[in-house]
Amino acid sequence: MCRWAAYIGEPVHLSEVISHPEHSLIDQSLHATQSVTPTNADGVGLAWYGARPTPGVFRDILPAWSDRNLKSVAEHVSSGLFLGHIRASSGAPTSRENCHPFTADNWSFVHNGEVGGFSDFRRHANALIPDDLYHHREGTTDSEAMFLIALHEGLADDPKTALERAAGQLEAMSRAHGSAPHLHM
């Protein structure tokens, strides 16, 4: 499963969460003790907020522990609101476009889990993303589809209900295709 961290508070350098603590996000990507796989090596990403309403984004396919650019960004960028994500692929190819966080306008999103059998109904899931949001679709993951569907379902006004609706639609598709597990979140 993926590893992620979220921070909100007084501005700190991202490294205070991403790399410096004993059980930092980078440490967990290499030495996961409560996971099926001990390493998460399928990419890394950060989204942070500063003076602009849209997030800054860093994503790469290198393993977090050996990504010098990640470490440099984390040492020099400070923010009071950011997300970090270390990817362990559940089937989608390892590519920069499939690394979290996913963004659209002022939103950023990470997901730890999977929609069972997503590759069998990806085209139908993509059809749930309306045209005015589809230009944000860069990768092929179930997580990015869930995010964009949730935006369509009203994420800005009622995040809990919007995510429930998006997850419910994808879970129903998974069940209809006989895939299991239907949804991990």
DAFEN-V766286 format. One record per residue. N is the residue number from 1. RES is the residue in three letters. SS is DSSP state (hx for helix, st for strand, lp for the rest). PHI is phi as a letter, one per 40 degrees, with the letter a starting at -180 (* if undefined). BURIAL is # if it has 16 or more other C-alpha atoms within 10 Angstrom, else .. Layout:
# DAFEN-V766286
n=N res=RES ss=SS phi=PHI burial=BURIAL
n=N res=RES ss=SS phi=PHI burial=BURIAL
This chain:
# DAFEN-V766286
n=1 res=MET ss=lp phi=* burial=#
n=2 res=CYS ss=lp phi=c burial=#
n=3 res=ARG ss=st phi=b burial=#
n=4 res=TRP ss=st phi=a burial=#
n=5 res=ALA ss=st phi=a burial=.
n=6 res=ALA ss=st phi=b burial=.
n=7 res=TYR ss=st phi=b burial=#
n=8 res=ILE ss=st phi=a burial=.
n=9 res=GLY ss=st phi=i burial=.
n=10 res=GLU ss=st phi=c burial=.
n=11 res=PRO ss=st phi=d burial=.
n=12 res=VAL ss=st phi=b burial=#
n=13 res=HIS ss=st phi=c burial=.
n=14 res=LEU ss=lp phi=d burial=#
n=15 res=SER ss=hx phi=c burial=#
n=16 res=GLU ss=hx phi=c burial=.
n=17 res=VAL ss=hx phi=b burial=#
n=18 res=ILE ss=hx phi=c burial=#
n=19 res=SER ss=lp phi=b burial=#
n=20 res=HIS ss=lp phi=c burial=.
n=21 res=PRO ss=lp phi=c burial=.
n=22 res=GLU ss=lp phi=d burial=.
n=23 res=HIS ss=lp phi=b burial=.
n=24 res=SER ss=lp phi=c burial=.
n=25 res=LEU ss=hx phi=c burial=#
n=26 res=ILE ss=hx phi=c burial=#
n=27 res=ASP ss=hx phi=c burial=#
n=28 res=GLN ss=hx phi=c burial=#
n=29 res=SER ss=hx phi=c burial=#
n=30 res=LEU ss=hx phi=b burial=#
n=31 res=HIS ss=lp phi=b burial=.
n=32 res=ALA ss=lp phi=c burial=#
n=33 res=THR ss=lp phi=b burial=.
n=34 res=GLN ss=lp phi=b burial=.
n=35 res=SER ss=lp phi=a burial=.
n=36 res=VAL ss=lp phi=c burial=.
n=37 res=THR ss=lp phi=b burial=.
n=38 res=PRO ss=lp phi=c burial=.
n=39 res=THR ss=lp phi=b burial=#
n=40 res=ASN ss=lp phi=b burial=#
n=41 res=ALA ss=lp phi=b burial=#
n=42 res=ASP ss=lp phi=b burial=#
n=43 res=GLY ss=lp phi=h burial=#
n=44 res=VAL ss=st phi=a burial=#
n=45 res=GLY ss=st phi=a burial=#
n=46 res=LEU ss=st phi=b burial=#
n=47 res=ALA ss=st phi=b burial=#
n=48 res=TRP ss=st phi=b burial=#
n=49 res=TYR ss=st phi=b burial=#
n=50 res=GLY ss=lp phi=a burial=.
n=51 res=ALA ss=lp phi=c burial=.
n=52 res=ARG ss=lp phi=b burial=.
n=53 res=PRO ss=lp phi=c burial=.
n=54 res=THR ss=lp phi=c burial=#
n=55 res=PRO ss=lp phi=c burial=#
n=56 res=GLY ss=st phi=c burial=#
n=57 res=VAL ss=st phi=b burial=#
n=58 res=PHE ss=st phi=b burial=#
n=59 res=ARG ss=st phi=a burial=#
n=60 res=ASP ss=st phi=a burial=#
n=61 res=ILE ss=lp phi=c burial=#
n=62 res=LEU ss=lp phi=c burial=#
n=63 res=PRO ss=lp phi=c burial=#
n=64 res=ALA ss=hx phi=d burial=#
n=65 res=TRP ss=hx phi=c burial=#
n=66 res=SER ss=hx phi=b burial=.
n=67 res=ASP ss=lp phi=c burial=.
n=68 res=ARG ss=hx phi=c burial=.
n=69 res=ASN ss=hx phi=c burial=.
n=70 res=LEU ss=hx phi=d burial=#
n=71 res=LYS ss=hx phi=c burial=#
n=72 res=SER ss=hx phi=c burial=.
n=73 res=VAL ss=hx phi=d burial=.
n=74 res=ALA ss=hx phi=c burial=#
n=75 res=GLU ss=hx phi=c burial=#
n=76 res=HIS ss=hx phi=b burial=.
n=77 res=VAL ss=lp phi=c burial=.
n=78 res=SER ss=st phi=b burial=#
n=79 res=SER ss=st phi=a burial=#
n=80 res=GLY ss=st phi=c burial=.
n=81 res=LEU ss=st phi=a burial=#
n=82 res=PHE ss=st phi=a burial=#
n=83 res=LEU ss=st phi=b burial=#
n=84 res=GLY ss=st phi=b burial=#
n=85 res=HIS ss=st phi=a burial=#
n=86 res=ILE ss=st phi=b burial=#
n=87 res=ARG ss=lp phi=c burial=#
n=88 res=ALA ss=lp phi=b burial=#
n=89 res=SER ss=lp phi=c burial=#
n=90 res=SER ss=lp phi=b burial=#
n=91 res=GLY ss=lp phi=i burial=.
n=92 res=ALA ss=lp phi=c burial=.
n=93 res=PRO ss=lp phi=d burial=.
n=94 res=THR ss=lp phi=c burial=#
n=95 res=SER ss=lp phi=a burial=.
n=96 res=ARG ss=hx phi=d burial=#
n=97 res=GLU ss=hx phi=c burial=#
n=98 res=ASN ss=hx phi=c burial=#
n=99 res=CYS ss=lp phi=c burial=#
n=100 res=HIS ss=lp phi=c burial=#
n=101 res=PRO ss=lp phi=c burial=#
n=102 res=PHE ss=st phi=c burial=#
n=103 res=THR ss=st phi=b burial=#
n=104 res=ALA ss=st phi=a burial=#
n=105 res=ASP ss=lp phi=f burial=.
n=106 res=ASN ss=lp phi=c burial=.
n=107 res=TRP ss=st phi=c burial=#
n=108 res=SER ss=st phi=b burial=#
n=109 res=PHE ss=st phi=a burial=#
n=110 res=VAL ss=lp phi=b burial=#
n=111 res=HIS ss=lp phi=a burial=#
n=112 res=ASN ss=lp phi=b burial=#
n=113 res=GLY ss=lp phi=i burial=#
n=114 res=GLU ss=st phi=a burial=#
n=115 res=VAL ss=st phi=b burial=#
n=116 res=GLY ss=lp phi=d burial=#
n=117 res=GLY ss=lp phi=g burial=#
n=118 res=PHE ss=hx phi=d burial=#
n=119 res=SER ss=hx phi=c burial=.
n=120 res=ASP ss=hx phi=c burial=.
n=121 res=PHE ss=hx phi=b burial=.
n=122 res=ARG ss=hx phi=d burial=#
n=123 res=ARG ss=hx phi=c burial=.
n=124 res=HIS ss=hx phi=c burial=.
n=125 res=ALA ss=hx phi=c burial=#
n=126 res=ASN ss=hx phi=c burial=#
n=127 res=ALA ss=lp phi=c burial=.
n=128 res=LEU ss=lp phi=c burial=#
n=129 res=ILE ss=lp phi=c burial=#
n=130 res=PRO ss=lp phi=c burial=.
n=131 res=ASP ss=hx phi=d burial=.
n=132 res=ASP ss=hx phi=c burial=.
n=133 res=LEU ss=hx phi=b burial=.
n=134 res=TYR ss=hx phi=c burial=#
n=135 res=HIS ss=lp phi=c burial=.
n=136 res=HIS ss=lp phi=c burial=#
n=137 res=ARG ss=lp phi=c burial=#
n=138 res=GLU ss=lp phi=b burial=.
n=139 res=GLY ss=lp phi=b burial=#
n=140 res=THR ss=lp phi=b burial=#
n=141 res=THR ss=lp phi=c burial=#
n=142 res=ASP ss=hx phi=c burial=#
n=143 res=SER ss=hx phi=c burial=#
n=144 res=GLU ss=hx phi=c burial=#
n=145 res=ALA ss=hx phi=c burial=#
n=146 res=MET ss=hx phi=d burial=#
n=147 res=PHE ss=hx phi=d burial=#
n=148 res=LEU ss=hx phi=c burial=#
n=149 res=ILE ss=hx phi=c burial=#
n=150 res=ALA ss=hx phi=c burial=#
n=151 res=LEU ss=hx phi=d burial=#
n=152 res=HIS ss=hx phi=c burial=#
n=153 res=GLU ss=lp phi=c burial=#
n=154 res=GLY ss=lp phi=h burial=#
n=155 res=LEU ss=lp phi=d burial=#
n=156 res=ALA ss=lp phi=c burial=.
n=157 res=ASP ss=lp phi=c burial=.
n=158 res=ASP ss=lp phi=a burial=.
n=159 res=PRO ss=hx phi=d burial=.
n=160 res=LYS ss=hx phi=c burial=.
n=161 res=THR ss=hx phi=c burial=.
n=162 res=ALA ss=hx phi=c burial=#
n=163 res=LEU ss=hx phi=c burial=#
n=164 res=GLU ss=hx phi=c burial=.
n=165 res=ARG ss=hx phi=c burial=#
n=166 res=ALA ss=hx phi=c burial=#
n=167 res=ALA ss=hx phi=c burial=#
n=168 res=GLY ss=hx phi=c burial=.
n=169 res=GLN ss=hx phi=c burial=#
n=170 res=LEU ss=hx phi=c burial=#
n=171 res=GLU ss=hx phi=c burial=#
n=172 res=ALA ss=hx phi=c burial=.
n=173 res=MET ss=hx phi=c burial=#
n=174 res=SER ss=hx phi=c burial=#
n=175 res=ARG ss=hx phi=c burial=#
n=176 res=ALA ss=hx phi=c burial=.
n=177 res=HIS ss=lp phi=c burial=.
n=178 res=GLY ss=lp phi=g burial=.
n=179 res=SER ss=lp phi=c burial=#
n=180 res=ALA ss=lp phi=a burial=.
n=181 res=PRO ss=lp phi=c burial=.
n=182 res=HIS ss=lp phi=c burial=#
n=183 res=LEU ss=st phi=a burial=#
n=184 res=HIS ss=st phi=b burial=.
n=185 res=MET ss=lp phi=a burial=.
